[in-house]
Amino acid sequence: MVEARVSHNGVSIRKEINARKMSFFQWEVVALCTLINMLDGYDVLVMSFAAASVAADWQLDPTRLGLLLSAGLVGMAVGSVVLGSLADKMGRKRLVHICLIIVTIGMLASAYSQTQQQLLILRFFTGLGIGGMLATLTTLVSEYASDNRRGICMGVLQSGYPLGALLGGVIAAGLIQSMGWQSLFLFGGAISAILLPVVIFRLPESLDFLSQSAEPKAAEARKKIFQRLELSVPSTFELGQTEGGTSGWRSCFSPAEVKRNTRLLWLCYLSLMFSFYFVVSWTPKLLVDAGLSMSQGISAGAILQAGGLLGALVMGGLGSQFATNKLSAWFFILSVIFILIYGWSNANLAWLMVLSGVMGFFLIGAMIGLYTIAPALYDSSSRVTGVGLAIGVGRLGAIAAPFAGGLMLEAQMGVGYIYAAFAVPLIFAALAVRSISLPRSLQ
């Protein structure tokens, strides 16, 4: 991989950013991206919070309600691939603005939906914005983080997702009882609208993206970023070239090593999302079917997200000390073990809650490993495209998992066998991530 280079007394600015202690400005980028990711965590699960009330108001059967629950995930898959690729052409910052506007409009309009079809379209539309932002935020944080803090920065960023889901669940429980399901979408849209001007004025453009442009506007933007990074403005500027002369999605498959890494990364994301979204979607429901109360089932889902929040931070901290692919492989294997234990366990409520948290810890921890690895595999001209494609492929697994789980339950398969079936793909993910060729900074 060849990075765009900026001459600065004979030393690459990129190398200097990677090697030095992170500044307040760099941590501000991480904090802003984490806030947006928290919003995404709420927006993705808001339909789950509203599902029971929406079904009651419109008398929806489980099939039509399932379509509503999946519409946002389908939009996220499309947004990751289609909008993510635009970030490498129009800029990371501009795409985040566009996606945040899409999410704001989609959430506010959803509150005024009169039919299932209207809400279905708006959930898909909102998902487009969320999907486009996920790949872009991951890339921005990776580019502004130093080598020895990149793991923890990615952990902090991705912890925003389960944290947003957790806080959203608490807020949703209060809002829906007093103001109805529409208030959940109004709340999410209002927070997005408040966050939008902050992001417009404070979130910087990617320096790697600006390094590819010789336009006066790009030069002025680079100057401002150098000042915020507390670096002197270089007297000369050299544009870098990407290997092979390719750009966009084609450069994700050339040369041979990048092509191999891309395929392995796709396998990792597909396997992880397939297993993770089964666990997230069905665990609370299966616990209720097994005799627990509705509140106990919801609590297990919340504890799973809490475990994931901790797993994200732990993976981020360990990622600066160990090779990220090896560490991720261990998280995948331990996920397999605890999913099997959970599926076959006849434990009491307390142990089931503990096991839920441990599953979330290792599943989301492994996810953070992938988010750390993915941006480092591509050069600056195709980085968001590469990450977006991988996340988009992963979303196919996320979309398929709830339906596959439902078909297995309908066929009256034992719960232990179902959990085992969803644990197996993680073995392939462990082998695939272990085989990815990492850049030196992640070894």
Buried (B, 14 or more C-beta within 10 A) or exposed (E): BEBBBBEBEEEBBBBBBBEBEBBEBBBBBBBBBBBBBBBBBBBBBBBBBBBEBBBEEBEBEEEBBBBBBBBBBBBBBBBBBBBBBBBBBEBBBBBBBBBBBBBBBBBBBBBEBEEBEEBBBBBBBBBBBBBBBBBBBBBBBBBBBBBBBBBBBBBBBBBBBBBBBBEBBEBBEEBBEEEBBBBBBBBBBBBBBEBBEEBEEEBBBBBBBBBBBEEEEBEEBBEEBBEBBEBEEBEEBEEBEBEEEBBBBEBBBBEEEBEBBBBBBBBBBBBBBBBBBBBBBBBBBBBBEEEBEEEBBBBBBBBBBBBBBBBBBBBBEBBBEBEBBEBBBBBBBBBBBBBBBBBBBEEEBEEBBBBBBBBBBBBBBBBBBBBBBBBBBBBBBBBBBBBBBBBBBBBBBBBBBBEBBBEBBEEEBEBBEBBBBBBBBBBBBBBBBBBBEBEEBBE
